Amino acid sequence: MNAVGAVIGRLFELRAGMARVLHPRGIPMDAAARELHEQGVVMLPGRIPADEIEELNRINAPYFSRTAPQELIYSPDGKELREGDGAEDIDRFYFLHIKNYQEKVDVYPRVVVHVDSLLASYYRSNFFVRDVYCYRSQPIQRVNGSYQWHVDNYPAGSLKVMVYLTDVGDEGGPLAFARGSHVNFRARLGSIGKRYDDDYVRARYPILECFGKAGTVIIFNNNAIHRAVDPRQGIRDVVNFTVFPRVFGGRPGVRGLDLNAESSFLKKYTR
């Protein structure tokens, strides 16, 4: 681990601690927040109202259309993002990301308000939102990238919030999560998170396959071992964002637009 990554990682750890100490509310953990703390994941079926999901899908539809490729980032493995050459190339890519999603949809009233109390209970402080994006996953030819078991290697205190916009059943490409694998993890900032073999993970941890209807919210520690699963039939659409504890009060702010919106330094050392 390089020296800069080590220092920045430690600063994030201190921030998470300060947020709990300095927040005036002193919020205790509720049952769902405690499950998240202990298991590293909590599922919230039907958390986002059906009318909000319908509206998000209505807004998203033109951006996922083959007639508007300039609105998408095509991702071959979920990590190395690049522009596609044209609409005819879409089938070669596994993830389709809507660009600068926060400029198109204010996720605060549509999504964040529905998980605010749980996140505040978990952190025992306020929090802020960053890296808001929406993506569509498609069937793949081989397992690689985010479809492999991996950890995100983000700074201490980070959580991912994922909202299913489509129903995710046996064939729908659920998030798979290794319960308890977040315990004692310490981020090595400045490097890509480690990948793991399937046999290794299944021999050590109970696996949760996160099936759910549209409107289901999954909050998980992204420094635990997890993976995307190939949607063997159709597509899977999700809204996804990262949250961090916030030392001082106020409404949860949204910092950063998506994975392509910030400098390489921030990408390298704060993800």
N, C-alpha and C positions, 0 to 999 in steps of 0.2 A: 504494500500500500504506500503510495507516495505521500510526502510530508504535507502538501497542501490539502489533499483529500482527508488526511487524518485530522488536521486542525479544524477544517470546516465540519467534519463529522462530529467532532466533540462539541462545537458550538451549537449544532442542532440538538444534541443531547441536553446541553444546558438550557436551551430555550424551552424544550419540552418540560423540564423540571420547573423552570421559572413560571411557566404558564399556570401550572397547578398551584404553586405557592402564592403567587401574587393576585390570582383572581379573587375578587371579593365575595363571590357567591359561595365558594367552597362546596361545589355540587358533589354529592355522593353518587356512586355508580348505581344505576338501576339494573334490573335483571338482564336486559338485552346487552347493556354496556359491559356487564361483568362477563357474559358469555363471549363477547368480542375480545375482551382482555384475556380470558383464559384459553379459548379455543383458537383465537386469531380470526374468526369469521362469524358473522351472524346474517341470517336470511330474514327478509321482511316481506312476506307475500302480500300483494295488493297494496303496497305502501303508497304508490303514486296513483291517484284517481284515474279511472278509465278515460274520462274526458280529457285529461292532460296528456295521456298517452296517445289518444286519437289525434290531438292537436299537434303534438311533436311529430308524429308520423306524417301528418299532412304537410307540415313545414319541411320535413326532410325529403319527401318524395322527389321534388324537382332536382335536388342536389345529387341524389343517387341515380338519376336517370342517365342513360347512355348519351343523351343529347347535350349534357352539360359537363363534360370531363374537366373543364377548367376549374370547376368548383371542388374537385376531389384531389386528394393525395393518394397515390397508389402505393401500397406497401407490400413488398414480396414476402416479408417475414415478420412484420410487426415492429421492426426496429429501424431498419435502414429505409427511411422514407424518401421517395423521389417522385418526380412528376411523370405521368404517363405520356406517351407520344400521341395518344388519341383514343377515342371511344372504343375502337376495335381491339384495343389491348387489355380491356378490363378483365377478361376471363383469365389472364395470366397472373392475376394478383389476388392475394388471399384477403387482405383488408382494404376497404375503401374508406378513407377518412374524409369527412366534410371539413373543409378548410375553415379556420378561424370561427369555430362554432359559437363561441360566446358573443361574437358580433351579430350572429343571426338569431340567437335564442338567449334570452335572459334566464339562466338556469336557476337563479335565486327563487323567484316566485313559483316556478314550475316544479322544481326538484328539491332544492336545498331546504326549504321550509318544512318539508315532510320528514327530514332526518335531523333537523337542527337539535331537537331535545336529546336524541340518542347520542349524537356526537359531543354535545356539551357535557353530557353525563359521563361519557367515556374519558374525555380529556380533563374533566373537572375544570374547564376553562372555556373561553371562546375559541374559535378556530377560523382559518381562512381557507379558501378554495383556490386551486390553480390547475393548470393543464386540463381545461375543459375541452372535451372533444366527443364526437359522435362517430361511430364506425360500423360498418357492415362486414361481417365475416362470411366467407364462402367456402364451399368444399375445396380441399387441397389435394395435391398429388402425393406429397410426402410430408412427414412430420418434421418441422424445423422451426427456428425462431421461437415465437411466443407459444407455439403449439408443443414445445418441449417443456418438461418440468423445469422450473427456474425460480429464482428470487429476483426481485427488481433492483435490490441494492440501493434503496432510497435512504435519505436521511432519517434519523431517529424521529419517531412521532408521526410518521406518515401513515395514512390509510387510503385505500382506494374505495370509491363508491361507484358501483355499477348498477345501472337501471336497465332492465330488459324492456325493450320496445316491441319485441315479438315473443310469442310463446316459445319456451325452450323445453322440449321433452327429450326422449331417448335419442332422437335423430337431429336435435336442434342445436347441438354445439354448446353444452353447458360449460361454465367455469368449473374446473376441478381443483380442489383445495386439499392440502395435506394438513389436517388439524393438528395444532400444537407445534408445528415446525417453526414457528416464529420465536419460540422461547430461546433466550440467550443469543439470538442473532445480533451481530454488530456490523453495521454497514462499512464497507470498504469503498468510500466514495472515489470517483474518478475511474472506475472500472465497470464493465458490464457484469450483471449478476450471474452467478454460477448456474450451469445446467446440470440436470441429474437424470440418470437412467430410470426407467419406469420400475424395474425390479427393486432398485435401491429404495425408492420412495415408498412403494407399497409394502415392503418388508418392515418399515419403521414407523409408519403413520397411518391412522385411519383416514380414509379418503372420503370427502364429501363431494358428490356431483351435484351441482347447484341447478336442479330443475325448477322451473317456475313459469307462471303465466306472465304475459306482458303486465308491467306495473310492479313486478317484484324488484326489490332493492337488495343488493348484496354489498355489505361493508366488510372489508377484509384487510388484514395486515399484509401489505404487498412485499414485505420482507420475509414472509413465509413462503414455502414452496407451493407453487400453483401452476396452472397451465390452461390455455384455451383448448377446447376440444373441437375437432373438425365437425362442422355441421353437415352431416352426410346427406341430408336432404334440405334443399332450400337455402335460406339465409338466416343470419341472426343479427339484429340491429340492437345496439346499446348506446346509451350515454354513459360516459366514463369521466371521472375527475378524481384528483388527489386532494386530500385535506391535511392540514398541519395545525398544531396547537398555536394559539395566538396569545401573546403575553398580555396585551392590553385589550380592553373591552371594545364593544361596538359590533354592528352587524357584520356577519362573515363577508369579507371582501373577496373579489375574484381577481387573482393576479396571474397574468400570463394567459394567452389565448388558447394555444394548443401546442403540440409537440414541435411545431415548426416556427414558433413565434419569438423565441428568445435566443440570446447569444450562446455561442458554443461553450463559453465558460460556465454559464448557469446550467446548461444541459449536462455538462460533464460532472459538475460537483454538487448539484442539488437535486438529482433524480435517483 
